[in-house]
Amino acid sequence: MSRRFTALVVVAVLLAAPLLLGNAFLQRVAALVMLAAISASAWNLIGGYAGQVSIGHAVFFGAGAYSALLVYKLTDWPPIAGAPVGVAVSLLLACVIGLPTFRLRGHYFSMATIAVAELIRIVVSNWQFVGAAVGLMGPAVPRSLADLSFLSPLPYFYLFAAVLAVLLFLTWQMQRSRMGFYLGAIRAGERAALSLGVPVLRYKLLALLLSAGFTALAGSLYAVMVGFVDAESALGILISVQMVIIAALGGAGTLFGPLLGAAILIPLQETTNALFGGGGTGLTYIVYGAIILLIARFRPGGLLELLHWRRRRVA
């Protein structure tokens, strides 16, 4: 009961916090935290629970982002109408990447995701149909509520929080299901899982499909909020690295690890960019590298594992 009460208090504080922040910049940061938590939680399904580390998840994020604004450009429909298209494209890409590479052992999947993501980024940046290097723009002015174009960041925060809640609920249900136990066995050792009769290929592919679909949805929501995408902002390698770092920082393979990582890393990144402008991008890479080194050296399980360890010591 105490854990449930604590969880309810944390949720209430998270939902009420943006209302108490009168600063539009802080409200925007809060919205970005929710968005980053969605994409990192989606990555966590395949990278954390299944142990299949993807370094090219930007390809799914970009599929969702580009589909949203491409549908608007071609049909004049609200950009969010392109989200199902982005999800469908990401599922197709997941099959193209996963079916051949999941049959191999080692880091072939990680290398395949990087290769496909970079290949698609180069193609998109030179493809006039999707804006090439110029990118795509959303509606210049709000035409209706369906455009989801708001002056305040608060509506985006609550929209992203609702999507994150759905994703976390599905992840929680997955943890308690047969799929969750199978993915845990696969992460611990594929050969052992196969010897126990676990259909490894099927469940790795299923985890990748779920991960890709929600990552594409995060990309569509990003495009709706920002109203602009180009190859670097939607398909850049830094997007993939950010998902991995956020999940690893909070605790990969845990339910709330990505949310904790996003709550720490995104404010730090946005504050750095605000203070140093364009020069903050290089500092972001330095911060990411430092976090990777610290996690790998001292706490591979992330901050949630550290909290559990300290709680056990106190008890």
N, C-alpha and C positions, 0 to 999 in steps of 0.2 A: 504493500500500500504506500509506503514512504517513497519508493521509486516512482510510482505513478504520480504521486503528489508533486515530487520534484520535477518530473517531466512536464506536468501541467503548468507549473510555475515558470519553467524555462520557456515554454511555448507562449505563455501569456506575456512574458517580458519581451520576447522577440517581436510579437505582433504589436505591442503597445509602444515599443521604443521609437519607431519612426514618427509616431504622432507627437512624441515629446521632443523630437528634434525639429526645431524651427528652421534650421539651416538647410537649404535646398541641396547643397553639396553633400551633406551627411545623409540626407534622404536618398540621394542618388547612389551613394556608396552602399547603403543598406540594400537597395534594389539589386545592385551588382553582386552583392554577397549572395543573395537568393539565387540569382542566375548562375553564378559560378558553382554554387552548391548543387544545382540541378545537373549541370554537365559533369561535375566531379562524381556525383552519386551515380550517374549513368555509367561513367567509366568504371566505377567501383564494382559494378555487376560482373564485368569480365576481368578486369585487372585485379580487383581485391578478392572477390569470392571465388573466381575460377582460377586465379593465378596466371592468367594469360595477359602479359603486359603489352598494351598497345601504345605506341608512341606516335600514332598517326590518326588519332581520333578526330583531328581537325577536319578530316575528309567528310565525316558524318555531320559535324557542326556546320561546315560550309555548305553541304547539300541542303540542309534546312534553311540556312540564311539566304542562299541564292534562290531557292525555290520560292520563298515568300515574296521577294521583290520581283522575280521574273514573272510570276503569275500576275502580279499587279501591273507590270509593264505590258504584258500581252493582252490581258482581259479587262484591266481597270477595276478588278475586284479588290476588296480589302486584302492587304498583304497576308494576314493570318490565314486566308483561304488557301495559301500555298503550303501551309504546314503539312497537310496530309501528303502532298506531292513530295515534299522533302523527306518525310518518313519513308515513303515507298522507295525513293531513290536510295536512301541510306540502307534499307533492308536489302536491296539488290546488290549494293556495293559490299555489304557484309557477307553475303553469300559468295560473291566473286573472290573476296579475300579469304574467307574462312574455310570454304570447302576444300581447296587444295592444300592450304598451309596447315590446317589442323590435323592432317594425316601425317605430318612430319613431327619430329621431336626437336626439342631445343628452342632456339630463339627465332625460328623461321617466321612465326606469326608477327613478332615485333618488327623484324626487318621488312616483311611484306607491307605492314601498315605504313611504315615510313616511306617506302618506295611508292606506294599507290597515292599517298597524300601529296608527296612532292610532285609526282607526275601530273596529278589533277590540278594542283596549284599552277604549274607552268602552263598547262593547256588552257585553263580558265583565264589566266592573265594575258593570253594572246587570242582569245576567242571573242570576236566582235559581238556575237549574238548575246553574250552575257556581260557586255560592257568592257571586255578586255581589261587593260590597266586602269581605265577610268572608273569602273565599277557600276553599280546600279543604285538608283535613288528611289525612295518611297514617295508617298503623297507629299506635296509641298505644304499643304494645309489640311487640317482635319476636315473630312467631308461628312462623316457620320461617326457614331460611336463604334461601329464595326472596324474602323481604321485603327482603333486602339492608340490614338495619338493624343497624349495628355501633356499639359504644360507642367504638371507636378509629377515628381517621381513616385509619389505614394501609390497611385493605382497600379503602377508596374510592380512595386514591391509586393502588394497583396496578390496580384495575379501570379507572380513568380512563386510566392509562398504557397499558393494553392496547388500549383503544379508540383512543387517540391513535396508537399504533403502527400499527394497521390503517389509519387514515386517512392517515397520512404515507406508508405503503407504497403505497396506492392513488394518492396524489398523485404520488409518485415515478414510478410506472408511467405515469401520465397524462402527465407531463412528457416522457417518452421516446417517447410514442406520437404518432400522427397528430393526435389531439385536442389534445395539448399544443402542437404547432406551429400548428394552426389557431387556438387561443385566443391564442397569441402574436401571430399576424397580425392577429386582430381587435382586440387591445389596441393594436397599433401604428397601425391605421387600418382602419376598417370598409370604406370605399370601395375601398381598395387590395386588401383581402382579397376583396371581392366580385369585383373585376376579375380576380383570379387563380383564381376558381372556388370559393372557400371557401363552403360553405353556412352563412352567418353565423347566421341565425335558429336553425337546428337546433342548432348547437354552443353558442350562448349559452344556449338553453333547457336543453340537457343539463347544462351547467355549473351552472345555477341549480338544477336538480333534485337534483344531487349535493350541492350546498351546502345546500339546504333540508333534505334528508334527514338529513345528519349534524348540522346545527344542531338539528333536532328531537330527535335522539338525545341530544345534550348537554343539552337541556332536560329530557328524561325522567330522565337521570342526576342532574341537579340536584334534581329533585323527590324522587327516591328518597333522596338524601343528606339533604336539609333536612327533608323530610316535610311541607312546607307551601308553598303557592303562592297568591298573589293577583295582581290585575291589575298592580300596580306592580312586584312582584318578578319576574314572568315576562314582562311585556309592556311594561315601561317603556322610554322612549327611551334611558335611560342604558345599557341592555343592548346596544342596537345600536351606540351610540357606543363602548362599551368594546371591542367586536369590531373596529371599524374602527381605533381607536387602537392596540390591541395589535398588529394585523397591520402597520400603518404604522410603528410604532415599531421593530419587529424587522426588517421588510423585506417589504412586500407583493409578492407574486409570487415569493417564494422559499420553499423547502421548510421551513426551520427558523426563518424570521423570526417567525411567530406564537408559537412556543415561546419564543424569546428575549424577545419583547415581554411575554409573560405572566410569565416569570420575573422581569422587572424591575417591571412595573406592579402586579401583584397583591400582592406583599409590601408595596409602598409603600402601596397602597390599604388593605390590611387593618391595617397598622401605624397609619396615620392614623385609621382608624375606631376602633381600640382605644384610642388616646391621647385622642381628642376625642369619642368616643361619637357621638351623633346629629349633633353639630355637624360631624363629619368629612365628612358628605355634601356640604356646600357646598364644602369644601376639595377634595374629589374633582373637582368640576367645574372648579375653578381649575387643578388639576394637569392635567386633560385639555386644557383650553384652552391652557395653556403648552406642552404637548407638541405640539399641533397647530401652534402658531406656530413652534416650534423646528424641527420636521421640515420644514415648508413653506419656511422661510427658509434653513436650512443643509444639510439632508440629506434630500431628498424620497425617496430610496431606502431610508431606514431605517438602523439600526445595522449590519446585515450589509454593506450597501454601504460604510459607513465602514470596517469592518474590512478588506474587500477592497482598498479604496483605500490604507489604511495599509500593507497587506502588499505592494502593488505598489510603493509608495514605498521601502520598506525594501529590496526586491529590486533 
